[in-house]
Amino acid sequence: MYNRSEDSTRIVIGIIGGIIYAVGVGLIIFSFASFFLAPAIGTVFTSMFTFVILGIVASSIGRALVGMARTRKSSGPLDDQRSPRREVQEDMTYDYTFVSDREAKTERKKPLSYSRCPECDAENDDRASTCQKCGSSLVGYKKCSLCYKLNEMEKRFCSNCGHDFNLD
């Protein structure tokens, strides 16, 4: 529900906050300027440290009032009061694993379903019985787990990379 008195109150709080903030910044600037530019004024105001502290406090209060004036107060249901930023943050998921771990997981998940022809070295589907490129038979061979080359069943080492089949 729209309430006109809330708008005027926020405007007044914002103006008062801006004035208090300006006074605080002015006190800080005055204390440092009197210290560096006019040592004679510094002797008059012996407690410049007090002006700095008062300036910091006043500027903090002024900024808080200005921030309070900028917030929007809603009298609607809770769904109307939730900010869109909060909804986006709830939908986000974070993956804190290292990049190399993520790459290793994707490599493990990705099934390699091809084999390389023993004659022409072309890549073929594992379910194929003949090579797509040269037409030679792919049945009766064992596949190397490192390079996916098809080798004769009685061989102990891969003809392409030298992998020992007894290690599999």
C-alpha positions in Angstrom: 0.0 0.0 0.0 1.3 3.4 -0.9 1.6 5.9 1.9 2.5 9.5 1.1 3.6 10.4 4.6 6.3 7.8 4.5 7.8 9.5 1.4 7.9 12.9 3.1 9.5 11.3 6.2 12.2 9.6 4.1 12.9 12.9 2.4 13.3 14.8 5.7 15.5 12.0 7.1 17.6 12.1 4.0 18.1 15.9 4.1 19.0 15.8 7.9 21.4 12.9 7.2 23.1 14.8 4.4 23.5 17.9 6.6 25.0 15.8 9.5 27.3 14.0 7.1 28.5 17.4 5.6 29.1 18.8 9.1 31.1 15.7 10.0 33.3 15.9 6.9 33.7 19.6 7.5 34.9 19.0 11.0 37.5 16.5 9.8 38.7 18.8 7.0 38.8 21.8 9.4 40.9 19.9 12.0 43.5 18.7 9.4 43.6 22.1 7.6 44.1 24.0 10.9 46.9 21.6 11.8 48.8 21.9 8.5 47.9 25.4 7.2 47.5 27.6 10.2 49.4 26.5 13.3 48.2 29.7 15.0 44.6 28.4 14.7 45.8 25.1 16.0 46.9 26.7 19.2 43.5 28.2 19.7 41.8 24.8 19.2 44.1 22.6 21.3 41.9 19.6 21.0 41.9 18.9 17.2 41.8 15.3 18.0 38.3 15.9 19.4 37.2 17.5 16.2 38.5 14.5 14.2 36.5 12.1 16.4 33.4 14.2 16.3 33.7 14.5 12.5 34.0 10.7 12.1 31.0 10.1 14.4 28.9 12.8 12.7 29.7 11.6 9.2 28.9 8.0 10.2 25.5 9.0 11.6 24.8 11.1 8.6 25.6 8.2 6.2 23.4 5.9 8.2 20.5 8.3 8.1 20.9 8.8 4.3 21.0 5.0 3.9 17.9 4.6 6.0 16.1 7.2 3.9 16.9 5.3 0.7 15.5 2.0 1.9 12.0 1.1 0.8 9.6 -0.1 3.5 6.9 -2.4 2.2 3.8 -3.4 4.1 2.9 -6.2 1.7 3.4 -9.9 2.1 6.8 -11.4 2.7 7.2 -12.4 -1.0 7.0 -8.7 -2.0 9.8 -7.8 0.4 12.4 -10.2 -0.9 15.0 -8.6 -3.0 15.7 -10.1 -6.5 19.4 -10.3 -5.5 18.5 -12.8 -2.8 16.6 -15.0 -5.2 19.5 -15.1 -7.6 21.9 -16.0 -4.8 19.7 -18.9 -3.7 19.7 -20.4 -7.2 23.5 -20.2 -7.5 25.5 -23.4 -6.8 29.2 -23.4 -6.2 31.7 -26.0 -7.1 34.8 -25.7 -4.9 36.8 -28.5 -6.4 40.0 -27.8 -8.2 39.9 -27.4 -12.0 42.1 -30.5 -12.5 39.7 -32.5 -10.3 36.7 -31.3 -12.4 38.5 -32.2 -15.6 39.4 -35.7 -14.2 35.7 -36.2 -13.3 34.5 -35.3 -16.8 37.1 -37.5 -18.4 36.0 -40.4 -16.2 32.4 -39.8 -16.9 32.9 -39.6 -20.7 32.7 -43.1 -22.1 35.1 -43.6 -25.0 33.2 -45.9 -27.3 35.5 -46.0 -30.3 38.3 -48.2 -31.4 41.0 -47.7 -34.0 41.3 -50.0 -37.0 44.3 -52.4 -37.0 44.9 -51.8 -40.7 44.3 -48.1 -41.4 44.1 -46.6 -37.9 40.7 -45.0 -38.5 38.4 -44.4 -35.5 35.3 -46.7 -35.6 32.4 -47.2 -33.2 32.9 -50.1 -30.8 29.8 -51.8 -32.1 31.0 -51.8 -35.7 32.1 -55.0 -37.3 33.9 -53.5 -40.2 36.0 -50.4 -40.6 34.2 -47.4 -42.2 37.3 -46.3 -44.1 39.0 -49.5 -45.4 36.3 -52.2 -44.8 38.5 -54.6 -42.9 37.0 -56.8 -40.2 37.1 -55.5 -36.6 35.9 -58.8 -35.1 38.3 -61.0 -33.1 40.6 -58.2 -31.8 41.3 -56.8 -28.4 41.4 -53.1 -27.8 44.3 -51.3 -26.1 43.1 -49.4 -23.0 45.5 -46.5 -23.7 45.4 -45.8 -27.4 42.2 -47.8 -28.4 44.1 -49.6 -31.2 42.7 -53.0 -32.0 45.4 -55.8 -31.7 45.4 -59.5 -32.3 44.2 -61.6 -29.4 47.5 -63.5 -28.9 49.7 -60.4 -28.7 50.9 -59.4 -25.2 51.9 -55.8 -26.2 50.1 -53.2 -28.2 51.5 -52.7 -31.7 50.9 -49.0 -31.5 51.9 -47.8 -28.0 53.6 -50.9 -26.5 51.1 -51.2 -23.6 51.3 -54.6 -21.7 47.9 -56.2 -21.9 48.6 -58.3 -18.8 48.4 -55.1 -16.7 44.8 -54.5 -17.6 
